[in-house]
């Protein structure tokens, strides 16, 4: 393979920007992915499907928020670790 991983990132960005430039309704284009993402949390909080749909939705939203908060915490820890290595 020729080029670097940085080149691949740039090519991927070009492709993504080109796709979104040609997409009329970006919200509709990403709707299936968002639904699948939320379904993951619905299955996490109610694997048997016994909860009322509104309650399942509320709990899934809290599970999603917890997931995003964990990601943010990991991101902070990673940035701090990089900063520590760079200073050494």
PDB file of N, CA, C and O in Angstrom, chain B, residues numbered from 101:
ATOM      1  N   UNK B 101       0.842  -1.183   0.000  1.00  0.00           N
ATOM      2  CA  UNK B 101       0.000   0.000   0.000  1.00  0.00           C
ATOM      3  C   UNK B 101       0.883   1.241   0.000  1.00  0.00           C
ATOM      4  O   UNK B 101       1.882   1.304   0.717  1.00  0.00           O
ATOM      5  N   UNK B 102       0.517   2.200  -0.787  1.00  0.00           N
ATOM      6  CA  UNK B 102       1.308   3.420  -0.844  1.00  0.00           C
ATOM      7  C   UNK B 102       0.682   4.482   0.037  1.00  0.00           C
ATOM      8  O   UNK B 102      -0.507   4.423   0.349  1.00  0.00           O
ATOM      9  N   UNK B 103       1.480   5.443   0.431  1.00  0.00           N
ATOM     10  CA  UNK B 103       0.978   6.527   1.267  1.00  0.00           C
ATOM     11  C   UNK B 103       1.067   6.171   2.734  1.00  0.00           C
ATOM     12  O   UNK B 103       1.609   5.138   3.126  1.00  0.00           O
ATOM     13  N   UNK B 104       0.514   7.067   3.526  1.00  0.00           N
ATOM     14  CA  UNK B 104       0.553   6.881   4.969  1.00  0.00           C
ATOM     15  C   UNK B 104      -0.864   6.790   5.502  1.00  0.00           C
ATOM     16  O   UNK B 104      -1.836   6.996   4.776  1.00  0.00           O
ATOM     17  N   UNK B 105      -0.961   6.477   6.789  1.00  0.00           N
ATOM     18  CA  UNK B 105      -2.297   6.436   7.384  1.00  0.00           C
ATOM     19  C   UNK B 105      -2.927   7.826   7.354  1.00  0.00           C
ATOM     20  O   UNK B 105      -4.148   7.955   7.266  1.00  0.00           O
ATOM     21  N   UNK B 106      -2.093   8.867   7.426  1.00  0.00           N
ATOM     22  CA  UNK B 106      -2.599  10.237   7.307  1.00  0.00           C
ATOM     23  C   UNK B 106      -3.241  10.484   5.957  1.00  0.00           C
ATOM     24  O   UNK B 106      -4.246  11.187   5.856  1.00  0.00           O
ATOM     25  N   UNK B 107      -2.647   9.893   4.902  1.00  0.00           N
ATOM     26  CA  UNK B 107      -3.231  10.010   3.562  1.00  0.00           C
ATOM     27  C   UNK B 107      -4.600   9.337   3.520  1.00  0.00           C
ATOM     28  O   UNK B 107      -5.541   9.861   2.923  1.00  0.00           O
ATOM     29  N   UNK B 108      -4.701   8.186   4.151  1.00  0.00           N
ATOM     30  CA  UNK B 108      -5.972   7.462   4.166  1.00  0.00           C
ATOM     31  C   UNK B 108      -7.041   8.274   4.893  1.00  0.00           C
ATOM     32  O   UNK B 108      -8.198   8.305   4.476  1.00  0.00           O
ATOM     33  N   UNK B 109      -6.652   8.918   5.961  1.00  0.00           N
ATOM     34  CA  UNK B 109      -7.592   9.754   6.712  1.00  0.00           C
ATOM     35  C   UNK B 109      -8.083  10.895   5.827  1.00  0.00           C
ATOM     36  O   UNK B 109      -9.276  11.201   5.809  1.00  0.00           O
ATOM     37  N   UNK B 110      -7.171  11.520   5.099  1.00  0.00           N
ATOM     38  CA  UNK B 110      -7.547  12.630   4.225  1.00  0.00           C
ATOM     39  C   UNK B 110      -8.471  12.158   3.100  1.00  0.00           C
ATOM     40  O   UNK B 110      -9.435  12.842   2.755  1.00  0.00           O
ATOM     41  N   UNK B 111      -8.172  10.979   2.525  1.00  0.00           N
ATOM     42  CA  UNK B 111      -9.043  10.440   1.475  1.00  0.00           C
ATOM     43  C   UNK B 111     -10.433  10.146   2.036  1.00  0.00           C
ATOM     44  O   UNK B 111     -11.438  10.408   1.376  1.00  0.00           O
ATOM     45  N   UNK B 112     -10.491   9.604   3.244  1.00  0.00           N
ATOM     46  CA  UNK B 112     -11.781   9.311   3.876  1.00  0.00           C
ATOM     47  C   UNK B 112     -12.561  10.600   4.119  1.00  0.00           C
ATOM     48  O   UNK B 112     -13.773  10.642   3.907  1.00  0.00           O
ATOM     49  N   UNK B 113     -11.879  11.640   4.557  1.00  0.00           N
ATOM     50  CA  UNK B 113     -12.542  12.929   4.773  1.00  0.00           C
ATOM     51  C   UNK B 113     -13.115  13.482   3.475  1.00  0.00           C
ATOM     52  O   UNK B 113     -14.242  13.976   3.436  1.00  0.00           O
ATOM     53  N   UNK B 114     -12.319  13.390   2.419  1.00  0.00           N
ATOM     54  CA  UNK B 114     -12.789  13.874   1.112  1.00  0.00           C
ATOM     55  C   UNK B 114     -14.056  13.121   0.716  1.00  0.00           C
ATOM     56  O   UNK B 114     -15.029  13.720   0.257  1.00  0.00           O
ATOM     57  N   UNK B 115     -14.032  11.806   0.897  1.00  0.00           N
ATOM     58  CA  UNK B 115     -15.206  11.007   0.560  1.00  0.00           C
ATOM     59  C   UNK B 115     -16.424  11.390   1.387  1.00  0.00           C
ATOM     60  O   UNK B 115     -17.529  11.508   0.857  1.00  0.00           O
ATOM     61  N   UNK B 116     -16.222  11.585   2.683  1.00  0.00           N
ATOM     62  CA  UNK B 116     -17.332  11.957   3.560  1.00  0.00           C
ATOM     63  C   UNK B 116     -17.881  13.333   3.196  1.00  0.00           C
ATOM     64  O   UNK B 116     -19.095  13.515   3.101  1.00  0.00           O
ATOM     65  N   UNK B 117     -16.999  14.288   2.995  1.00  0.00           N
ATOM     66  CA  UNK B 117     -17.460  15.630   2.639  1.00  0.00           C
ATOM     67  C   UNK B 117     -18.204  15.618   1.306  1.00  0.00           C
ATOM     68  O   UNK B 117     -19.216  16.303   1.151  1.00  0.00           O
ATOM     69  N   UNK B 118     -17.702  14.839   0.343  1.00  0.00           N
ATOM     70  CA  UNK B 118     -18.369  14.749  -0.954  1.00  0.00           C
ATOM     71  C   UNK B 118     -19.750  14.126  -0.808  1.00  0.00           C
ATOM     72  O   UNK B 118     -20.712  14.591  -1.420  1.00  0.00           O
ATOM     73  N   UNK B 119     -19.851  13.075   0.001  1.00  0.00           N
ATOM     74  CA  UNK B 119     -21.146  12.421   0.220  1.00  0.00           C
ATOM     75  C   UNK B 119     -22.142  13.399   0.826  1.00  0.00           C
ATOM     76  O   UNK B 119     -23.273  13.515   0.353  1.00  0.00           O
ATOM     77  N   UNK B 120     -21.717  14.110   1.883  1.00  0.00           N
ATOM     78  CA  UNK B 120     -22.651  15.014   2.552  1.00  0.00           C
ATOM     79  C   UNK B 120     -22.986  16.226   1.692  1.00  0.00           C
ATOM     80  O   UNK B 120     -24.067  16.801   1.823  1.00  0.00           O
ATOM     81  N   UNK B 121     -22.070  16.616   0.816  1.00  0.00           N
ATOM     82  CA  UNK B 121     -22.371  17.721  -0.093  1.00  0.00           C
ATOM     83  C   UNK B 121     -23.476  17.342  -1.077  1.00  0.00           C
ATOM     84  O   UNK B 121     -24.235  18.199  -1.529  1.00  0.00           O
ATOM     85  N   UNK B 122     -23.561  16.061  -1.402  1.00  0.00           N
ATOM     86  CA  UNK B 122     -24.557  15.593  -2.368  1.00  0.00           C
ATOM     87  C   UNK B 122     -25.827  15.056  -1.703  1.00  0.00           C
ATOM     88  O   UNK B 122     -26.753  14.636  -2.397  1.00  0.00           O
ATOM     89  N   UNK B 123     -25.880  15.064  -0.381  1.00  0.00           N
ATOM     90  CA  UNK B 123     -27.031  14.522   0.336  1.00  0.00           C
ATOM     91  C   UNK B 123     -27.996  15.646   0.671  1.00  0.00           C
ATOM     92  O   UNK B 123     -27.644  16.611   1.349  1.00  0.00           O
ATOM     93  N   UNK B 124     -29.221  15.501   0.181  1.00  0.00           N
ATOM     94  CA  UNK B 124     -30.212  16.545   0.376  1.00  0.00           C
ATOM     95  C   UNK B 124     -30.704  16.609   1.824  1.00  0.00           C
ATOM     96  O   UNK B 124     -30.794  17.695   2.396  1.00  0.00           O
ATOM     97  N   UNK B 125     -31.022  15.465   2.415  1.00  0.00           N
ATOM     98  CA  UNK B 125     -31.560  15.426   3.776  1.00  0.00           C
ATOM     99  C   UNK B 125     -30.631  14.595   4.656  1.00  0.00           C
ATOM    100  O   UNK B 125     -30.774  13.376   4.739  1.00  0.00           O
ATOM    101  N   UNK B 126     -29.689  15.252   5.305  1.00  0.00           N
ATOM    102  CA  UNK B 126     -28.699  14.554   6.135  1.00  0.00           C
ATOM    103  C   UNK B 126     -29.344  13.853   7.325  1.00  0.00           C
ATOM    104  O   UNK B 126     -28.893  12.784   7.735  1.00  0.00           O
ATOM    105  N   UNK B 127     -30.396  14.448   7.878  1.00  0.00           N
ATOM    106  CA  UNK B 127     -31.076  13.831   9.014  1.00  0.00           C
ATOM    107  C   UNK B 127     -31.703  12.502   8.596  1.00  0.00           C
ATOM    108  O   UNK B 127     -31.586  11.507   9.312  1.00  0.00           O
ATOM    109  N   UNK B 128     -32.357  12.486   7.458  1.00  0.00           N
ATOM    110  CA  UNK B 128     -32.968  11.245   6.976  1.00  0.00           C
ATOM    111  C   UNK B 128     -31.904  10.203   6.641  1.00  0.00           C
ATOM    112  O   UNK B 128     -32.113   9.008   6.849  1.00  0.00           O
ATOM    113  N   UNK B 129     -30.773  10.654   6.127  1.00  0.00           N
ATOM    114  CA  UNK B 129     -29.710   9.723   5.749  1.00  0.00           C
ATOM    115  C   UNK B 129     -29.110   9.016   6.956  1.00  0.00           C
ATOM    116  O   UNK B 129     -28.675   7.870   6.852  1.00  0.00           O
ATOM    117  N   UNK B 130     -29.084   9.689   8.093  1.00  0.00           N
ATOM    118  CA  UNK B 130     -28.484   9.095   9.286  1.00  0.00           C
ATOM    119  C   UNK B 130     -29.518   8.497  10.232  1.00  0.00           C
ATOM    120  O   UNK B 130     -29.153   7.933  11.264  1.00  0.00           O
ATOM    121  N   UNK B 131     -30.775   8.608   9.907  1.00  0.00           N
ATOM    122  CA  UNK B 131     -31.840   8.104  10.778  1.00  0.00           C
ATOM    123  C   UNK B 131     -31.722   6.609  11.097  1.00  0.00           C
ATOM    124  O   UNK B 131     -31.868   6.233  12.260  1.00  0.00           O
ATOM    125  N   UNK B 132     -31.466   5.753  10.120  1.00  0.00           N
ATOM    126  CA  UNK B 132     -31.333   4.327  10.455  1.00  0.00           C
ATOM    127  C   UNK B 132     -30.193   4.036  11.440  1.00  0.00           C
ATOM    128  O   UNK B 132     -30.325   3.172  12.307  1.00  0.00           O
ATOM    129  N   UNK B 133     -29.101   4.744  11.306  1.00  0.00           N
ATOM    130  CA  UNK B 133     -27.969   4.542  12.214  1.00  0.00           C
ATOM    131  C   UNK B 133     -28.309   5.002  13.624  1.00  0.00           C
ATOM    132  O   UNK B 133     -27.965   4.334  14.599  1.00  0.00           O
ATOM    133  N   UNK B 134     -28.986   6.145  13.734  1.00  0.00           N
ATOM    134  CA  UNK B 134     -29.383   6.632  15.063  1.00  0.00           C
ATOM    135  C   UNK B 134     -30.367   5.678  15.718  1.00  0.00           C
ATOM    136  O   UNK B 134     -30.283   5.427  16.920  1.00  0.00           O
ATOM    137  N   UNK B 135     -31.297   5.145  14.938  1.00  0.00           N
ATOM    138  CA  UNK B 135     -32.280   4.199  15.481  1.00  0.00           C
ATOM    139  C   UNK B 135     -31.589   2.921  15.976  1.00  0.00           C
ATOM    140  O   UNK B 135     -31.931   2.399  17.038  1.00  0.00           O
ATOM    141  N   UNK B 136     -30.633   2.430  15.216  1.00  0.00           N
ATOM    142  CA  UNK B 136     -29.900   1.223  15.623  1.00  0.00           C
ATOM    143  C   UNK B 136     -29.072   1.491  16.873  1.00  0.00           C
ATOM    144  O   UNK B 136     -28.958   0.630  17.745  1.00  0.00           O
ATOM    145  N   UNK B 137     -28.500   2.675  16.957  1.00  0.00           N
ATOM    146  CA  UNK B 137     -27.707   3.044  18.135  1.00  0.00           C
ATOM    147  C   UNK B 137     -28.595   3.063  19.381  1.00  0.00           C
ATOM    148  O   UNK B 137     -28.209   2.536  20.424  1.00  0.00           O
ATOM    149  N   UNK B 138     -29.776   3.664  19.278  1.00  0.00           N
ATOM    150  CA  UNK B 138     -30.684   3.703  20.422  1.00  0.00           C
ATOM    151  C   UNK B 138     -31.221   2.307  20.741  1.00  0.00           C
ATOM    152  O   UNK B 138     -31.441   1.979  21.907  1.00  0.00           O
ATOM    153  N   UNK B 139     -31.427   1.501  19.729  1.00  0.00           N
ATOM    154  CA  UNK B 139     -31.921   0.129  19.956  1.00  0.00           C
ATOM    155  C   UNK B 139     -30.941  -0.633  20.838  1.00  0.00           C
ATOM    156  O   UNK B 139     -31.352  -1.443  21.669  1.00  0.00           O
ATOM    157  N   UNK B 140     -29.669  -0.381  20.664  1.00  0.00           N
ATOM    158  CA  UNK B 140     -28.649  -1.024  21.491  1.00  0.00           C
ATOM    159  C   UNK B 140     -28.909  -0.762  22.972  1.00  0.00           C
ATOM    160  O   UNK B 140     -28.821  -1.674  23.794  1.00  0.00           O
ATOM    161  N   UNK B 141     -29.230   0.483  23.307  1.00  0.00           N
ATOM    162  CA  UNK B 141     -29.462   0.840  24.699  1.00  0.00           C
ATOM    163  C   UNK B 141     -30.816   0.315  25.190  1.00  0.00           C
ATOM    164  O   UNK B 141     -30.957  -0.053  26.356  1.00  0.00           O
ATOM    165  N   UNK B 142     -31.801   0.283  24.300  1.00  0.00           N
ATOM    166  CA  UNK B 142     -33.090  -0.284  24.683  1.00  0.00           C
ATOM    167  C   UNK B 142     -32.940  -1.755  25.049  1.00  0.00           C
ATOM    168  O   UNK B 142     -33.542  -2.221  26.017  1.00  0.00           O
ATOM    169  N   UNK B 143     -32.144  -2.482  24.282  1.00  0.00           N
ATOM    170  CA  UNK B 143     -31.904  -3.892  24.585  1.00  0.00           C
ATOM    171  C   UNK B 143     -31.096  -4.057  25.860  1.00  0.00           C
ATOM    172  O   UNK B 143     -31.259  -5.042  26.579  1.00  0.00           O
ATOM    173  N   UNK B 144     -30.229  -3.097  26.141  1.00  0.00           N
ATOM    174  CA  UNK B 144     -29.422  -3.143  27.363  1.00  0.00           C
ATOM    175  C   UNK B 144     -30.307  -2.980  28.597  1.00  0.00           C
ATOM    176  O   UNK B 144     -30.131  -3.695  29.583  1.00  0.00           O
ATOM    177  N   UNK B 145     -31.258  -2.044  28.550  1.00  0.00           N
ATOM    178  CA  UNK B 145     -32.079  -1.763  29.726  1.00  0.00           C
ATOM    179  C   UNK B 145     -33.306  -2.656  29.828  1.00  0.00           C
ATOM    180  O   UNK B 145     -33.878  -2.788  30.910  1.00  0.00           O
ATOM    181  N   UNK B 146     -33.720  -3.270  28.728  1.00  0.00           N
ATOM    182  CA  UNK B 146     -34.917  -4.116  28.735  1.00  0.00           C
ATOM    183  C   UNK B 146     -34.746  -5.272  27.747  1.00  0.00           C
ATOM    184  O   UNK B 146     -35.418  -5.320  26.717  1.00  0.00           O
ATOM    185  N   UNK B 147     -33.841  -6.203  28.067  1.00  0.00           N
ATOM    186  CA  UNK B 147     -33.574  -7.285  27.111  1.00  0.00           C
ATOM    187  C   UNK B 147     -34.791  -8.170  26.825  1.00  0.00           C
ATOM    188  O   UNK B 147     -34.899  -8.731  25.735  1.00  0.00           O
ATOM    189  N   UNK B 148     -35.695  -8.299  27.778  1.00  0.00           N
ATOM    190  CA  UNK B 148     -36.874  -9.147  27.578  1.00  0.00           C
ATOM    191  C   UNK B 148     -38.026  -8.390  26.926  1.00  0.00           C
ATOM    192  O   UNK B 148     -39.015  -9.002  26.525  1.00  0.00           O
ATOM    193  N   UNK B 149     -37.913  -7.071  26.815  1.00  0.00           N
ATOM    194  CA  UNK B 149     -38.971  -6.281  26.186  1.00  0.00           C
ATOM    195  C   UNK B 149     -40.236  -6.198  27.019  1.00  0.00           C
ATOM    196  O   UNK B 149     -41.335  -6.142  26.468  1.00  0.00           O
ATOM    197  N   UNK B 150     -40.096  -6.190  28.342  1.00  0.00           N
ATOM    198  CA  UNK B 150     -41.261  -6.203  29.229  1.00  0.00           C
ATOM    199  C   UNK B 150     -41.692  -4.815  29.693  1.00  0.00           C
ATOM    200  O   UNK B 150     -42.810  -4.650  30.181  1.00  0.00           O
ATOM    201  N   UNK B 151     -40.835  -3.828  29.551  1.00  0.00           N
ATOM    202  CA  UNK B 151     -41.166  -2.483  30.019  1.00  0.00           C
ATOM    203  C   UNK B 151     -42.140  -1.786  29.076  1.00  0.00           C
ATOM    204  O   UNK B 151     -42.233  -2.104  27.891  1.00  0.00           O
ATOM    205  N   UNK B 152     -42.861  -0.824  29.646  1.00  0.00           N
ATOM    206  CA  UNK B 152     -43.686   0.069  28.847  1.00  0.00           C
ATOM    207  C   UNK B 152     -42.750   0.808  27.878  1.00  0.00           C
ATOM    208  O   UNK B 152     -41.660   1.210  28.285  1.00  0.00           O
ATOM    209  N   UNK B 153     -43.133   0.996  26.634  1.00  0.00           N
ATOM    210  CA  UNK B 153     -42.241   1.646  25.654  1.00  0.00           C
ATOM    211  C   UNK B 153     -41.712   3.007  26.109  1.00  0.00           C
ATOM    212  O   UNK B 153     -40.556   3.339  25.847  1.00  0.00           O
ATOM    213  N   UNK B 154     -42.548   3.796  26.789  1.00  0.00           N
ATOM    214  CA  UNK B 154     -42.072   5.102  27.255  1.00  0.00           C
ATOM    215  C   UNK B 154     -41.002   4.943  28.333  1.00  0.00           C
ATOM    216  O   UNK B 154     -40.008   5.669  28.336  1.00  0.00           O
ATOM    217  N   UNK B 155     -41.206   3.999  29.242  1.00  0.00           N
ATOM    218  CA  UNK B 155     -40.226   3.762  30.300  1.00  0.00           C
ATOM    219  C   UNK B 155     -38.931   3.218  29.712  1.00  0.00           C
ATOM    220  O   UNK B 155     -37.842   3.613  30.128  1.00  0.00           O
ATOM    221  N   UNK B 156     -39.049   2.310  28.744  1.00  0.00           N
ATOM    222  CA  UNK B 156     -37.868   1.765  28.082  1.00  0.00           C
ATOM    223  C   UNK B 156     -37.091   2.874  27.395  1.00  0.00           C
ATOM    224  O   UNK B 156     -35.862   2.906  27.454  1.00  0.00           O
ATOM    225  N   UNK B 157     -37.810   3.788  26.741  1.00  0.00           N
ATOM    226  CA  UNK B 157     -37.176   4.903  26.051  1.00  0.00           C
ATOM    227  C   UNK B 157     -36.433   5.814  27.035  1.00  0.00           C
ATOM    228  O   UNK B 157     -35.310   6.240  26.763  1.00  0.00           O
ATOM    229  N   UNK B 158     -37.054   6.109  28.165  1.00  0.00           N
ATOM    230  CA  UNK B 158     -36.403   6.944  29.176  1.00  0.00           C
ATOM    231  C   UNK B 158     -35.136   6.282  29.692  1.00  0.00           C
ATOM    232  O   UNK B 158     -34.082   6.912  29.778  1.00  0.00           O
ATOM    233  N   UNK B 159     -35.252   5.005  30.033  1.00  0.00           N
ATOM    234  CA  UNK B 159     -34.087   4.290  30.558  1.00  0.00           C
ATOM    235  C   UNK B 159     -32.987   4.176  29.512  1.00  0.00           C
ATOM    236  O   UNK B 159     -31.805   4.282  29.838  1.00  0.00           O
ATOM    237  N   UNK B 160     -33.373   3.959  28.254  1.00  0.00           N
ATOM    238  CA  UNK B 160     -32.383   3.869  27.175  1.00  0.00           C
ATOM    239  C   UNK B 160     -31.647   5.196  27.014  1.00  0.00           C
ATOM    240  O   UNK B 160     -30.444   5.217  26.756  1.00  0.00           O
ATOM    241  N   UNK B 161     -32.373   6.299  27.165  1.00  0.00           N
ATOM    242  CA  UNK B 161     -31.733   7.615  27.072  1.00  0.00           C
ATOM    243  C   UNK B 161     -30.714   7.800  28.194  1.00  0.00           C
ATOM    244  O   UNK B 161     -29.632   8.339  27.963  1.00  0.00           O
ATOM    245  N   UNK B 162     -31.052   7.358  29.407  1.00  0.00           N
ATOM    246  CA  UNK B 162     -30.094   7.444  30.508  1.00  0.00           C
ATOM    247  C   UNK B 162     -28.885   6.547  30.249  1.00  0.00           C
ATOM    248  O   UNK B 162     -27.752   6.929  30.542  1.00  0.00           O
ATOM    249  N   UNK B 163     -29.123   5.363  29.705  1.00  0.00           N
ATOM    250  CA  UNK B 163     -28.014   4.462  29.381  1.00  0.00           C
ATOM    251  C   UNK B 163     -27.119   5.085  28.308  1.00  0.00           C
ATOM    252  O   UNK B 163     -25.897   4.954  28.368  1.00  0.00           O
ATOM    253  N   UNK B 164     -27.723   5.762  27.329  1.00  0.00           N
ATOM    254  CA  UNK B 164     -26.950   6.442  26.284  1.00  0.00           C
ATOM    255  C   UNK B 164     -26.110   7.563  26.883  1.00  0.00           C
ATOM    256  O   UNK B 164     -24.944   7.733  26.528  1.00  0.00           O
ATOM    257  N   UNK B 165     -26.708   8.323  27.791  1.00  0.00           N
ATOM    258  CA  UNK B 165     -25.971   9.407  28.440  1.00  0.00           C
ATOM    259  C   UNK B 165     -24.801   8.861  29.257  1.00  0.00           C
ATOM    260  O   UNK B 165     -23.712   9.435  29.250  1.00  0.00           O
ATOM    261  N   UNK B 166     -25.029   7.757  29.956  1.00  0.00           N
ATOM    262  CA  UNK B 166     -23.950   7.142  30.735  1.00  0.00           C
ATOM    263  C   UNK B 166     -22.823   6.704  29.802  1.00  0.00           C
ATOM    264  O   UNK B 166     -21.647   6.900  30.109  1.00  0.00           O
ATOM    265  N   UNK B 167     -23.181   6.113  28.671  1.00  0.00           N
ATOM    266  CA  UNK B 167     -22.197   5.669  27.681  1.00  0.00           C
ATOM    267  C   UNK B 167     -21.368   6.857  27.173  1.00  0.00           C
ATOM    268  O   UNK B 167     -20.141   6.788  27.110  1.00  0.00           O
ATOM    269  N   UNK B 168     -22.057   7.942  26.813  1.00  0.00           N
ATOM    270  CA  UNK B 168     -21.359   9.113  26.297  1.00  0.00           C
ATOM    271  C   UNK B 168     -20.469   9.741  27.367  1.00  0.00           C
ATOM    272  O   UNK B 168     -19.375  10.221  27.068  1.00  0.00           O
ATOM    273  N   UNK B 169     -20.938   9.736  28.608  1.00  0.00           N
ATOM    274  CA  UNK B 169     -20.135  10.288  29.689  1.00  0.00           C
ATOM    275  C   UNK B 169     -18.887   9.448  29.924  1.00  0.00           C
ATOM    276  O   UNK B 169     -17.811   9.984  30.190  1.00  0.00           O
ATOM    277  N   UNK B 170     -19.037   8.117  29.824  1.00  0.00           N
ATOM    278  CA  UNK B 170     -17.855   7.247  29.937  1.00  0.00           C
ATOM    279  C   UNK B 170     -16.865   7.537  28.815  1.00  0.00           C
ATOM    280  O   UNK B 170     -15.657   7.583  29.048  1.00  0.00           O
ATOM    281  N   UNK B 171     -17.371   7.734  27.598  1.00  0.00           N
ATOM    282  CA  UNK B 171     -16.480   8.075  26.477  1.00  0.00           C
ATOM    283  C   UNK B 171     -15.742   9.382  26.749  1.00  0.00           C
ATOM    284  O   UNK B 171     -14.540   9.484  26.503  1.00  0.00           O
ATOM    285  N   UNK B 172     -16.456  10.368  27.252  1.00  0.00           N
ATOM    286  CA  UNK B 172     -15.823  11.663  27.548  1.00  0.00           C
ATOM    287  C   UNK B 172     -14.749  11.501  28.613  1.00  0.00           C
ATOM    288  O   UNK B 172     -13.675  12.094  28.512  1.00  0.00           O
ATOM    289  N   UNK B 173     -15.034  10.706  29.627  1.00  0.00           N
ATOM    290  CA  UNK B 173     -14.051  10.473  30.690  1.00  0.00           C
ATOM    291  C   UNK B 173     -12.808   9.795  30.144  1.00  0.00           C
ATOM    292  O   UNK B 173     -11.690  10.161  30.507  1.00  0.00           O
ATOM    293  N   UNK B 174     -12.992   8.808  29.273  1.00  0.00           N
ATOM    294  CA  UNK B 174     -11.853   8.131  28.652  1.00  0.00           C
ATOM    295  C   UNK B 174     -11.060   9.095  27.786  1.00  0.00           C
ATOM    296  O   UNK B 174      -9.831   9.031  27.746  1.00  0.00           O
ATOM    297  N   UNK B 175     -11.757   9.988  27.090  1.00  0.00           N
ATOM    298  CA  UNK B 175     -11.087  10.970  26.238  1.00  0.00           C
ATOM    299  C   UNK B 175     -10.210  11.901  27.069  1.00  0.00           C
ATOM    300  O   UNK B 175      -9.072  12.191  26.699  1.00  0.00           O
ATOM    301  N   UNK B 176     -10.745  12.361  28.188  1.00  0.00           N
ATOM    302  CA  UNK B 176      -9.973  13.233  29.079  1.00  0.00           C
ATOM    303  C   UNK B 176      -8.734  12.495  29.585  1.00  0.00           C
ATOM    304  O   UNK B 176      -7.634  13.049  29.589  1.00  0.00           O
ATOM    305  N   UNK B 177      -8.918  11.242  30.012  1.00  0.00           N
ATOM    306  CA  UNK B 177      -7.791  10.462  30.530  1.00  0.00           C
ATOM    307  C   UNK B 177      -6.724  10.272  29.458  1.00  0.00           C
ATOM    308  O   UNK B 177      -5.530  10.352  29.746  1.00  0.00           O
ATOM    309  N   UNK B 178      -7.148  10.022  28.231  1.00  0.00           N
ATOM    310  CA  UNK B 178      -6.203   9.841  27.125  1.00  0.00           C
ATOM    311  C   UNK B 178      -5.435  11.130  26.851  1.00  0.00           C
ATOM    312  O   UNK B 178      -4.218  11.102  26.668  1.00  0.00           O
ATOM    313  N   UNK B 179      -6.143  12.261  26.822  1.00  0.00           N
ATOM    314  CA  UNK B 179      -5.466  13.539  26.582  1.00  0.00           C
ATOM    315  C   UNK B 179      -4.477  13.850  27.693  1.00  0.00           C
ATOM    316  O   UNK B 179      -3.375  14.332  27.432  1.00  0.00           O
ATOM    317  N   UNK B 180      -4.868  13.576  28.936  1.00  0.00           N
ATOM    318  CA  UNK B 180      -3.954  13.814  30.059  1.00  0.00           C
ATOM    319  C   UNK B 180      -2.710  12.926  29.955  1.00  0.00           C
ATOM    320  O   UNK B 180      -1.593  13.374  30.212  1.00  0.00           O
ATOM    321  N   UNK B 181      -2.916  11.675  29.579  1.00  0.00           N
ATOM    322  CA  UNK B 181      -1.787  10.755  29.445  1.00  0.00           C
ATOM    323  C   UNK B 181      -0.850  11.215  28.335  1.00  0.00           C
ATOM    324  O   UNK B 181       0.370  11.174  28.493  1.00  0.00           O
ATOM    325  N   UNK B 182      -1.412  11.650  27.218  1.00  0.00           N
ATOM    326  CA  UNK B 182      -0.570  12.150  26.113  1.00  0.00           C
ATOM    327  C   UNK B 182       0.204  13.381  26.539  1.00  0.00           C
ATOM    328  O   UNK B 182       1.384  13.523  26.218  1.00  0.00           O
ATOM    329  N   UNK B 183      -0.450  14.263  27.253  1.00  0.00           N
ATOM    330  CA  UNK B 183       0.218  15.471  27.725  1.00  0.00           C
ATOM    331  C   UNK B 183       1.371  15.116  28.654  1.00  0.00           C
ATOM    332  O   UNK B 183       2.435  15.732  28.597  1.00  0.00           O
ATOM    333  N   UNK B 184       1.156  14.131  29.501  1.00  0.00           N
ATOM    334  CA  UNK B 184       2.199  13.686  30.421  1.00  0.00           C
ATOM    335  C   UNK B 184       3.369  13.082  29.700  1.00  0.00           C
ATOM    336  O   UNK B 184       4.516  13.328  30.073  1.00  0.00           O
ATOM    337  N   UNK B 185       3.113  12.289  28.668  1.00  0.00           N
ATOM    338  CA  UNK B 185       4.199  11.688  27.877  1.00  0.00           C
ATOM    339  C   UNK B 185       4.951  12.743  27.103  1.00  0.00           C
ATOM    340  O   UNK B 185       6.176  12.687  26.990  1.00  0.00           O
ATOM    341  N   UNK B 186       4.214  13.714  26.564  1.00  0.00           N
ATOM    342  CA  UNK B 186       4.870  14.739  25.762  1.00  0.00           C
ATOM    343  C   UNK B 186       5.794  15.632  26.574  1.00  0.00           C
ATOM    344  O   UNK B 186       6.774  16.162  26.050  1.00  0.00           O
ATOM    345  N   UNK B 187       5.483  15.797  27.846  1.00  0.00           N
ATOM    346  CA  UNK B 187       6.284  16.662  28.706  1.00  0.00           C
ATOM    347  C   UNK B 187       7.559  15.970  29.173  1.00  0.00           C
ATOM    348  O   UNK B 187       8.511  16.631  29.588  1.00  0.00           O
ATOM    349  N   UNK B 188       7.578  14.644  29.107  1.00  0.00           N
ATOM    350  CA  UNK B 188       8.735  13.882  29.621  1.00  0.00           C
ATOM    351  C   UNK B 188       9.908  13.930  28.689  1.00  0.00           C
ATOM    352  O   UNK B 188      10.950  13.342  28.978  1.00  0.00           O
TER     353      UNK B 188
END
